[in-house]
Amino acid sequence: MSSRMTMIPVAALFDKYADLYAEKYMDVTLYADDLDFFCAELPPDAAVLELACGPGNLTKYILDKRPDARLLATDLAPNMLELAQKYNPTAEIMVLDCRDFVGLHRTFNGIVCGFALPYLDREAAIQLITDAGACLESGGLLYLSTMEDDYNKSGVETSSRGDQLYMYYHEAGYLTATLTAQQFEIVHLQRKTYTGAKGTEVTDLVVIARKK
């Protein structure tokens, strides 16, 4: 199943549950150390692109830390963008597929992609990293977070509300190999392990890389 076939219903699902998603995920304390590292490494008045921003949870954290940043927050779900604008009135907001940002014809000092990869297959994830390399200034930072597990475990999962969606798990090996091949230096890598909603262990992977 291609990423494009799964992305459209996922965007519609996020649009439907935007308010509930915001209630659950606006607190990003678990990733504070990763986000602090990213924010500290940005230059003054940095141009930052956020892909799949959702309700603007990471957006808000970044702008609270770095109000000087010129942040463009993008997503496919209009209701998510409405919330993102509400919580981040100084951010530029745009409807955009996270696989199409090269079409902006803009360059950035930082690109943030927080948990969009679980809805992209391996090929699309690798292409996103490649595209980020083309859109970042020299020394620019790429922030990636995703659920880490064997890619072969990817498949259809059912949410607590009975909605089905295709979830992709990604492996640090090919993500970091792609970053290295695209002339990135890995400057920060952390794993966060916790018990998920179904009582199983979940590992989140956070990688920050700098374009050489």
PERA-V822827 format. One line per field, one symbol per residue. phi: phi as a letter, one per 30 degrees, with the letter a starting at -180 (. if undefined). burial: I if it has 24 or more other ideal C-beta (glycine too) atoms within 12 Angstrom, else O. A space follows every 50 residues. Layout:
phi = ???
burial = ???
//
This chain:
phi = .ddddcddddddddddceddddedcddceecddddddedddddehddbcc chdhdiddeddddddbdddccccbaccedddddedddbddddcadaddcc deddhbcbdabcbcicedcbdeddddddddddddccdeidcccbbadcae edddldbcddcidcadcccbceedddddeddciccdcabbcccacddcic dccccbbbbcdd
burial = OOIOOIIOOIIOIIIOIIOOIIOOIIOIOOIOOIIOIIIOIIOOOIIIII IIIIIIIIIIIIIOIIOOIIIIIIIIIOIIIOIIIOIIOOIIIIIIIIIO IIOOOOIIIIIIIIIIIIIIIIOIIIIIIIIIIIIIIOOIIIIIIIIIIO IOOIOOIOOOOOOOIIIIIIIIOIIIOIIOOIOIOIIIIIOIOOOOOOOO OIIIIIIIIIIO
//
